[in-house]
Amino acid sequence: MLIKKRGYFFILDAVLGLSVLVIGVFLITSSYVNVPQPAQVGLLSDDLLDFLSNNKIKDLNNPYAGIGGELWNQGIITDADNSLLQQIGEFYAANNFDTAEKFIQNVSKGIVPSQFRYEVWIDGTILHPQIPSAEHIKSRNSTELLLTSKKLTFGIINKTTSDLWGPYKAEVFVWER
């Protein structure tokens, strides 16, 4: 009789040990599911700022901001060789913040995936979104990973007199909602 009881004890011991191992592996693997991917957010902040600084108005096919667009026809944009970031800086230098915000919205539409939020700052002044919503602020304050990219921007106000604006520090903040 003692031999039969000893077999049950070892089987029960093996089942308990196996269940402890399975639960341990499950807990360890499930704890890594919600880790943010810093590379993707970091690349996105750099890519957005590179897009703004490397693309020119003349290369933009946009009914609001491109050549022949609304701002061009109104005479608000006059230099087709300005980069998008230079144009934002020019709006900032002229205290035309509303136009700068709408310009940023139009040129960045479709660039930033919907699961991310972003802000564009020039010289410590937020240009996009100018008036952040409560949800936007809550999202920024509660994010685990907020990355920024920075560049300097400057330009010429008047080519005949060589009046300059800037240099201004341009910053793009990107985070996951």
C-alpha positions in Angstrom: 0.0 0.0 0.0 2.8 2.4 0.8 4.2 2.0 -2.7 0.9 3.2 -4.4 0.7 6.3 -2.1 4.3 7.3 -3.0 3.4 7.3 -6.7 0.4 9.7 -6.1 2.6 12.0 -4.1 5.2 12.3 -6.9 2.5 12.9 -9.6 0.9 15.6 -7.5 4.2 17.2 -6.8 5.1 17.2 -10.6 1.7 18.7 -11.5 2.0 21.5 -8.8 5.6 22.2 -10.0 4.5 22.4 -13.6 1.6 24.7 -12.8 3.9 27.1 -10.9 6.3 27.2 -13.9 3.5 27.8 -16.4 2.0 30.6 -14.3 5.5 32.1 -13.9 6.2 32.1 -17.6 2.7 33.5 -18.3 3.2 36.4 -15.9 6.7 37.2 -17.2 5.6 37.2 -20.9 2.4 39.2 -20.3 4.3 42.0 -18.5 6.2 42.9 -21.7 3.0 43.4 -23.8 2.5 47.1 -22.9 6.1 48.3 -23.4 6.2 51.4 -25.6 8.4 51.2 -28.7 10.8 54.2 -28.3 12.4 53.7 -31.7 9.1 54.3 -33.5 8.2 57.5 -31.5 11.8 58.7 -31.8 11.9 58.2 -35.6 8.5 59.8 -35.9 9.6 63.0 -34.2 12.7 63.2 -36.3 10.9 62.4 -39.5 8.2 65.1 -38.9 10.8 67.7 -38.3 12.9 66.5 -41.3 9.8 66.7 -43.4 9.1 70.3 -42.4 12.7 71.4 -42.8 13.6 69.5 -46.1 10.4 70.1 -48.2 9.9 73.4 -49.9 6.7 75.3 -50.7 7.3 74.7 -54.4 7.4 70.9 -53.9 4.2 70.9 -51.9 1.0 69.7 -53.6 -1.5 71.2 -51.2 -4.6 73.3 -52.0 -4.0 75.5 -48.9 -0.3 75.9 -48.6 1.3 75.0 -52.0 1.9 77.2 -55.0 -1.4 78.2 -56.4 -3.0 77.4 -53.1 -5.1 79.6 -50.8 -2.2 81.2 -49.0 -0.2 81.8 -52.2 -3.2 83.4 -54.0 -3.7 85.7 -51.0 -0.1 86.8 -51.0 0.6 85.5 -47.5 3.2 83.1 -48.9 5.5 84.8 -51.4 8.7 82.7 -51.5 8.4 79.3 -53.1 11.9 78.4 -52.1 11.1 78.6 -48.3 11.1 75.2 -46.6 7.9 74.4 -44.7 9.8 75.1 -41.4 11.1 78.4 -42.7 7.5 79.4 -43.6 6.3 78.5 -40.1 9.2 80.6 -38.7 8.2 83.5 -41.0 4.6 83.3 -39.7 6.0 83.3 -36.2 8.2 86.3 -36.9 5.1 88.2 -38.2 3.0 87.2 -35.2 0.6 85.3 -37.5 0.1 82.3 -35.1 -3.4 81.3 -36.4 -2.1 81.0 -40.0 0.9 79.1 -38.7 -1.4 76.6 -36.9 -3.6 76.1 -39.9 -0.5 75.7 -42.1 1.0 73.1 -39.9 -2.3 71.2 -39.8 -2.6 71.2 -43.6 1.0 70.2 -44.4 1.2 67.5 -41.7 -2.1 65.9 -42.5 -1.5 62.2 -43.1 2.1 62.3 -41.9 1.5 61.5 -38.3 -0.4 58.3 -37.6 -3.7 58.7 -35.6 -2.4 56.8 -32.5 0.2 59.6 -31.9 -0.2 63.2 -30.9 2.3 66.0 -31.6 3.1 69.6 -30.9 5.1 72.1 -32.9 6.9 74.9 -30.9 8.9 77.8 -32.1 11.2 79.6 -29.6 9.1 78.4 -26.7 5.7 79.3 -28.2 3.3 76.5 -29.1 2.0 76.9 -32.6 0.2 73.6 -33.0 -2.2 73.1 -31.4 -2.4 76.7 -30.2 -5.1 75.9 -27.7 -4.6 72.3 -26.6 -7.8 70.5 -25.5 -8.1 69.0 -22.1 -7.7 65.5 -23.6 -4.5 66.6 -25.4 -3.0 67.9 -22.2 -4.0 64.8 -20.2 -2.5 62.6 -22.9 0.8 64.5 -22.8 1.0 64.5 -19.0 0.2 60.8 -18.7 2.4 59.4 -21.5 5.2 57.2 -20.6 7.4 58.3 -23.6 7.5 61.9 -24.9 10.3 62.6 -27.4 11.4 65.8 -29.0 13.4 66.8 -32.0 15.0 70.2 -32.4 16.4 72.3 -35.2 17.2 76.0 -35.8 15.4 77.9 -38.4 15.9 81.4 -39.8 15.1 83.3 -43.0 15.0 86.5 -44.9 12.0 88.9 -44.4 12.9 91.3 -47.2 15.3 90.2 -49.9 16.0 93.8 -51.1 17.0 95.1 -47.7 18.4 91.7 -46.4 16.3 91.9 -43.2 16.5 88.6 -41.4 14.3 86.9 -38.9 15.5 84.3 -36.4 17.3 82.2 -35.6 14.5 80.4 -33.8 14.6 77.0 -32.1 11.9 74.7 -33.7 10.8 71.8 -31.6 8.5 68.9 -32.4 7.1 66.8 -29.5 5.6 63.4 -30.3 4.0 60.8 -28.0 1.6 57.9 -28.1 -2.0 58.6 -27.1 
